[in-house]
């Protein structure tokens, strides 16, 4: 088995642990197999990837006073999970796998205090290596990082540059990219409020793409930035440009953004429209951005993150948490309509991450009762709860 073996995981820190298998108890989720990966505390900001051999890797942060960054590994052959601690004082983590199926994790220091750094951890085949990126005099970083790797296994990390030295708000989208010798820092979107809830992906040519929210009052929007070799190109997917004062109460706040690229490098984005309490889906089709309402919620969690994955035919599946009802939902299309099914309940579902592999859907998420959980089911199982489509289009620049 390539990547991190069970023996290596156990030998590094002695934290490898077989966890209990739990069945989900709701009728609507009868097809889902649900189990705890880590029942130490609620596992937040889960980031899930399935490797080439069908094993699962997940990064997450425990909701404890130490804010431990943890890593979980599922051996598909034995159906067992193992976990270990990577670092302390972390939040807003993201995970990617390299060509050797080794995990790479981006995260930030807990809290948005001045001096908080973007941090990077990776498994080199024998141990975890961690480092802070940027000068010690930097400001504060927060509200999600996201990591992807290029064809040379070099990481690029998107992050929300929250405040500068002295605590003055900056609120802009930035990236760090490793070029083999040093980290290159770039500003992807300098406009005030840009970069919160960022999610990054790299296309087949090695260029990064980032979906994110602008949370400024005058420019609240869902945005999409793509690297063109020498500069970033920023697009408005949905939102209001230069809103006048009377429109402030009806601005378009966006949270919980997640991005995936399909086989043709076209973007697919899920996000939450706070004003309407809707989970939305945006994709690039026919030379335009098209947006649809994929689901509704009673209330949203903060700072939450939705999940998105595509099946072999490019059909989207969205995971999201309705904190008002305390349920984790999965939405997908059936014909022209979106349908939603319950994955878990009892206030389990915070910061979900989804992957589809070998005709199986996997979802990791935090359970407020005190666990990181994973749910899985065969792809062909369908639901019967419908949400009607509400499509809209916006021309891409």
N, C-alpha and C positions, 0 to 999 in steps of 0.2 A: 504493500500500500504506500503510495507516495504521500507527501505532506507530513503532517504531524501524526505519528502513530499513537495508539493507546498507551504503549509502554513509555514513550517519550513524555506524553502529557503527565502521566502519573509520576515519572521520575523527576520532573522539574520542581514541582512544589508540593507534591503529595496531596493535591487538591482534587484529583480525579474522583468523581463520585457517580455511582449508578443511582438514578433517581426513580421514583415510583411512577408506574404507568397509571394514568387516571382517565376514565371515560367521561365524556361530557354528558350531562344529565338532561338535556333538553330534547324534546321530540324533533324540533326543527333542525337540530344539529346532530341527528342520529348517525349520519355518515361520517362525522368528524371524530377522529381519535385525538384526544387531548391529554397532555401529560405535562408535568412540571419538569423543567430543565434544572432550575435552581430554586429551592424554597427557603433560602436564607432571608430574603427580603424581596420587595417588588423590583423586578428587573426593568429598568427604563431605557429608552432610546435604542431598542434592539435593532440590529442590522444583520440580516441573514443572507448567506450565499451558499449555494450547493456546488460542490466541486465536480471535476470531470469523472470521478469514480462514484458519484452519488452520495458522498458524505456531506454533512451539513456543518457549517461554521457560523457562529453568531457572536457578535460583540454586544455588550450591554453594560449598564451601570446600576449598581445596587443602591436603592434608596435608603442609605444608612448614613450615620455621621461621618464615616470614612469615605463615602462616595467611591466605592471600589469599581474600577474598570475590570470587567470579567470577560472571559472568553469561554465559549462552549463548543464542544466538538461531538458530533454524532457519527458513530461508526454504523453505517447502514447494514453491514454484514451481521453484526451482533445486536443491532437495534438498541445500542446503549449510548447514553450521553455522559460526557466527562467535562468538568469545569475547572477553571483556575483563575487566579487573580493576576492581572497584568500590571496594574498601577493603582495608586490612591489619588483621591482628590480630583475626580474626573466627571465630565458630563458631555452630552451631545456627541456621542461617538458614531463612527461609520466604519464599515469593513469592506475590503476588497480582497480578491485572491489573485496571486501571480501565476505564472506559467508552470510553476512547480506545485501549485495548489497550496502555497504557504499564505497565511493571513497577514494583512496589513491593516492597521487601524489608525484612524485620525480621531482626535478628541481635543477638548479644551479643559483648562483648569476650572475647577468648580467655582462658580460665582463670577460675576462680571466686575471683579475688582481690578484696579489698575495694576498692570504687570501680569495679568492672566495671559497665557500663551496658547497658541495652537501647538499640539503635541502629536508625535508620530511614533507608533510602535509597530514593529514587524518581527515575525518569526524567521530566523535565519537558518533553520534546520536543526538547531540544537538549543537555542535559547531565545527569549524575547530581548530585543534591542529597542530602547526608547530614547527620544530626544525632544527637546523643545525647539521650536522654530521661531526665528526672529529675535531682535534685541531685547535685553532685559528691561530696557526703558520704554518698551511698547505700552500701549494702552490696554484696554479690556476687550476680550473676545467672548462671544457667546451666541446662543440661539442657533445651534446646529453647525456642524462641519459635515463635509461629505468628501469621500475619497474615491478615486479611480486610478487605474494603472494603464500606462501606454504599452505598446508592443515590446518595449525594452524593460518592462516591469518597473518603470520609474513612476512614482506616485505624483499625482496632482491633487491638491486639497483646496476645496472652496470653503470660505468661512465668512462670517458676519463681523466686520470690524466695528465693534460697538462704540468704543470711546478711545480718545487719545490720551497722552500724558496729561495729568491734571484732572482727568475725568470728564473732559469736554466731549460731548457726543459727536461721533463721526457718522456712524450708521451707513456703511457702504459695503458692497460686495467685493471681496478680494480673493486672490488665489496664491498658493505657494506651489511651485512645480520644481521637482528635482531634475536637474539636467545631467546628472552623473558626477558632478563636482560640487555644486552648491545649489541652494534653494533660490529660485527666481520668484520675486514677488511682483504681482501685477494687480492693478485695480480693474475689475471687470465692469462695474457700474458705480460711478462716483456719486450719483444723485442721492441726496439725503433720504434715508429710509430703505435703501435697496440692500437686499442680501439675506434677509431673515428667512428661515426655513429653506435654506438652499439645498439642492440635490444635483449631483454632478454625474455625467456619463461621458465616455470617450467613444468617438465613432471609429469606423473601420480605417480611416486615414490617420488616426491618432490625435484628432482634434477634440478638445474638451467642449462640452455643452453644459450649461447650468440653468435649471429652472428655479425660481425663487420669488419671494414676495417683496414688493415695496410697501412699507407700512407708514409712509409719510402721509399726512392729512391731504395734501394737495395732489399727490401722485399715487395714491393707493392703487395697487394693480398686481396682477400676475405677470411676471416677466420671464424672458428667455434670452440668455446670452450665449453666443457661440464664437469660438476663436477662429479667426480667419488667417492665421499665420503670422500677422504683424499687429493685429488689434482685435478687440472684442466688438462684436456687433450685438446691440441690445434691441430686443423687440418687445412690444407690448402685446400680450396675448389677450388679456381682458382687464378692464379698469377704466379710470377716468384721468385724462390729462388736464393739468392745470385747473383743478376744480375751484370755482369761485366760492366765496364764503358761504352763501346760502346753501351750497351743496354739502358742506362739511358734515352735517348729521347723516347724510345718506351716502357717504363714501363707500368704497368697495374694499373692505379689509379682507385679506387673504392669509390663511394659515395652512399648515400641515402639507406642504408641497412635497411631491415625490416625482421623479423622472425616470423613464427608461427609453432607450432607443431600439427600434426594431431592426430587422435584418437589412433594411434599406437605409438605415441611419435616420429614419424619420422619428421625431420626438412624440412621446405620449406622456401626458402629465396628469396627475390627480392633485386636487387641492380642495380646501374648504372655503366656501363663501360664508363668512360669519353673519352678515346681515340677513341673508335668506335662510341660514342654517341648512345649507345644501352642500353635498359632496359633488364635485364636478370633475369632468374629464375633458381634456383638451388634446387635440392631435392635429398634425399638419397633413392636410389632404387636399388634393386638387389645387394647389397653389394658395391655399388659405388656411388660417387657423379655424378649426371648428370646435366649439365647446358644447357640452351636453350636461344636463343634470343627471347624475348617476344614482343619487340617493338623497335622503333627508335625515336630519337628526333633531332631537329635542334640544340638545345642548352640546357644546364642544368642550374638549379638555384643552388645557394650556400648560406648557407648549407641546402640543401633540404633533404627530407626523402620520400621514396616511401611508399605505403601501401600494405598489403597483407592479404587476408582472404581466407578460404576454405569453400566450400558449404558442404552439408550433405554427399555427395559422395567423398569428399576430393579433388575436383577440385579447382585449384587456380584461384584467381582473383587479379589482380595487378593494383593499381592506381599510376599514375606518372604524373609529370608536365613537359611539353615542354615549356621552357621559351623563346625559339626562336620563336615559333608560338603563345605563350601565351594561351595554351590550357591545360586543364586537361583531361587525357585519362584513360580509363579502358580497360585492356587487359585480355582476357581469351581464353582458347582453344575451338576450334570447330573441332572435329576430330583430325587430326595431325597438324593442323595449329593454330597459334595464331591470334585472331582478336582483333582490337582496336576500341573503340567508343569514341566520344567526350562527356564528361560530362558537361563541362563548358568552357568558352572562355573569351576573353578580359582580359587576364592576371590574371585569377582566377585559383587557383589550387596548390599554394605553400604549402609544407609540409602537404601532405594529409594523412588521416588515414581511414581505411576501415573496416567495419564489415558486416557480413551476418547473418540475424536473421529472422526467420519465413518467409523464402522465399522472403526476401527483402534485397537489397544491400543498405547500407548507406555509404556515403563518406563525411568527413569533411575536410575543407581546407581553406587556406587564400586567400582572394581576394585583390589584390593590389589597387583596387579602395577604399578600406577601410572597410573590413568586415571579419568576420568568417562566412562561409557558410556551408550548409549541402545539399547534393543531395541524392535522393533515387529513386529507381525504383524496380519493381517486378523482381525477378531473371530470370524468363523465357524469358524476352525480349532479343532479340539477335541483333547483329550488322552485318554489311556486309563489313567492311574494314579489309582486311587480311594482316597478316605478316607471312612470311614463317618460319618454324622451323629450327633452327641451333643447333642441339644437340651435346654435347660433354661429355665425361666421364672422371672421375678421381677416381682412387682407394682410398678408405678411409683407413687410417692407422689402 
